[in-house]
Amino acid sequence: MTHISPITGSPVPVIDTLSYLALGDSYTIGQSVDEHDAFPYQLAGQLPGHKITGPTIIARTGWTTQQLISAIDGSDSKDKTYDIVTLLIGVNDQYGGGSQADYRVKFVQVLNTAIKLAKGNTNHVFVLSIPDYGVTPFAHGDDARIGKEIDQFNDINRQESANASVNYIDITPISKLAANNSSLIANDGLHPSATMYQMWVEKLKPVVLSALEKK
């Protein structure tokens, strides 16, 4: 059985099963949508030629970067390794008024952990930018301030991702589309809908497939 690679256009044989670890917060668990509509589950089911186990998810609504670090340290996953690791964290640092300097330190720490969990293979670590929730009804029109701060936090995770030579996927522009398209927002008026998560996956998927083909 073969699949056609969207990267090269050539047949891709089904390979050994791969493991996937998703690290984050409410955006990773898919708050307010069905579990299998969360982006890690959608991604796991849309990688031609690759059978993905899990995904294993370490994420919870409201988690800051420090809380994610603590959760990883207290999990069974800390002593395991994975073929794919995604990381999306920081919105609650911004929302809670945390300092950007502290976020940088903690982000570097959790990113280094993600690399370790990916068998030290930076090419198999995928950082997603923080969505801009300022455009959602939850923000009550405070979009200018929120958007500016989210951009500042994303500058940090983008810079540190480049420093670590991991993959960086900027999904923030997609999140901003919700300003004029309510179908991209879940019923809670804050989190992405399944449709928006699929849009994230469409941007993430070719990056992951390209990385897997390079080994």
Secondary structure, DSSP 8 states (H G I E B T S, - for coil): -EEE-TTTSSEEE--S-EEEEEEESHHHHTTTS-GGGSHHHHHHTS-TT--EEEEEEEE-TT--HHHHHHHHHTSGGGG---SEEEE---HHHHHTT--HHHHHHHHHHHHHHHHHHTTT-GGGEEEE----GGGSGGGTT-HHHHHHHHHHHHHHHHHHHHHHT-EEE--HHHHHGGGS-GGGB-TTSSSB-HHHHHHHHHHHHHHHHHHHHH-
